[in-house]
Amino acid sequence: MTKIAGIRFKPAGKIYDFDCGAFVLNTGDKVIVETEQGLGFGVVTIPPSVLDPDKKKKQLKKVFRIATEADFQKREKNKQMEKGAFAFCQGCISKLGLKMNLFTVESTFDAVKLTFFYTAEGRVDFRELVKILVKEFRIRIEMRQVGIRNQSKQCGGIGRCGREICCSSFMKNFDPVSIKMAKEQGLSLNPTKISGLCGRLMCCLTFENKTYKLLKKELPKPGKIVETPKGPGKVIRQNVLRQTVTLRLEDGSEFEADNKELSKGKDSINEDK
């Protein structure tokens, strides 16, 4: 009988399944696990459960041990090494004149590899940089170019809503975001108002888009003529969340009406032409 546990290595990072063997684990426990890169320090996110034998799964890596005090000390030592590697690499980038933005450095738990994460507008020839880094640290070096959204996810920050940005707090994957979603929600198309810390469209537009689409189906479209207690009126604006519309009557006056009070008529044809 195989028991698997879901383990995460980064906050809001991907959850991986590991064979927990005979270990009794609970959510929040810190563990040392076997990975393709060597030993890793992770947190139990999903408590152990019995693996269904009918489900075909590739060979799972195992939980090596529950983290000890020595492991926590080693982790802190690795963080200090990462800070030093970041500062050293940043200096090398400036000396070599490379057009790249280094934003974080990560070490494997057993300190056999350093990964340098950066963003850049195009491809960067960092061969000379890697030679310098290998000579300095005497371990495996990997340079990994990522997108601007991945940079925000790893660095974190506070969004315009006043809360921690979604990508670094709970999002696992990035869903496509389009300007059409902002239009659907009646938002200002000013880039500074609908963009996140990364400079791209805010991910929260995708969370709300489905709700807005469902609510808008219940409302008459702008330009449609509807019957109201005050007579026929033309829909000129919608308030999706309140489920009301603003109407212009035949005498030119405007008023806001609840959608439930309206009797939908025929669409106006070439009304605005």
Buried (B, 14 or more C-beta within 10 A) or exposed (E): EEBBBBBBBEEBBEBBBBBBEEBEBEEEBBBBBBBEBEBBBBBBBBBBEEBEEEEEEEEBBEBBEBBEEEBEEBBEEBEEBBEEBBEBBBEBBEEEEBEBBBBBBBBBBBBEBBBBBBBBEEEBEBEEBBEBBEEBBEBBBEBEBBEBBBBBBBBBEEBBEEEBBBBBEEBEEBEEBEEEBBEBBEBEEEEEEBEBBBEBBBBBBBEBBEEBEEBBEEBBEBBBBBEBEEEEBBBEEBBBEEBBBBBBBEEEEEEEBEBEEBEBBEEBEEEEE
